[in-house]
C-alpha cells in the first residue's frame, strides 16, 4: 500500500478527500493528516509517505519552501498541490521544483484521481528500493533551499542564530541543510554566518563614532575577542588596522 499524507488547514477539505477518494482502488492508504506546515513536516519525517497532498497557502508556512524541502530531503515522495492560490508564476515554480500535479480548488474527483494514478506511476515499489528524484528537480530544490537559508541569515545575523533555527525555517533537517550549504558554498554554517557578520561590520566601521566593541555587538558577536579573531582570520589584519587603512584611503 502506498502511504498518503494530507496537509490542509481546511478540515472540510481533508475530510472530503478521506471519505470521497477510493484510496484502496489505487493501492493507497491515508496514514495521517495535518493542518499546518510544521505539523505536516513532522508527520512526513515520521511516516516517510509515498504521496502528499499539500495546500501551499496555509498560515505561517512558505509553500514553495515546503515543496523544495520535500523534493530535496524526501526524494521518493510524490507531491500534488491542492490550493486556491491562482498565480501562474507560483504554479510554474512549484512545477519546476518537481511537484506531480498543481490542482486548483475546487478540484473535481476526476482531477484528483488522475493525480493519484500519476503519482502511483512514479512512486517506487516498497520492495524495489528508493527511486531517486530527477536530478534537475533535486538540484533546483537544493538551490532554492540554500537561497532561502542565506536570505534568512542575512536578515537575522544580529540575533543568536543557530543552524537549527535556519533548518526549521527551510523545513529540512540540520544535517541536510549543512550538507546543502557546504555543497553550494564550500563553507559550513558558522563560516557563512561569520562572513555575513564581518561584511556588515566593515560597513559599520566606516562610521568613526562607533567603537569596535559597539560594531561587534551590533553584528551579533557576544564576545569582542571572538570578533577580533574572526575579523583577522578573514581579512588578514585586525579591525583597528582595517579601520585605520580605510581612513587613510
Secondary structure, DSSP 8 states (H G I E B T S, - for coil): -EEEEEE-S-HHHHHHHHHHS-GGGGTEEEEEEESSHHHHHHHHHHH--SEEEE-S--TT--HHHHHHHHHHHSTT-EEEEEES---HHHHHHHHHTT-SEEEESS--HHHHHHHHHHHHHHS--TTS------HHHHHHHHHHHHHHHHHHHHHHTTS---HHHHHHHTTS-HHHHHHHHHHHHSS-HHHHHHHHHHHHHHHHTTSTTS-HHHHHHHTT-S-HHHHHHHHHHHHSS-HHHHHHHHHH-
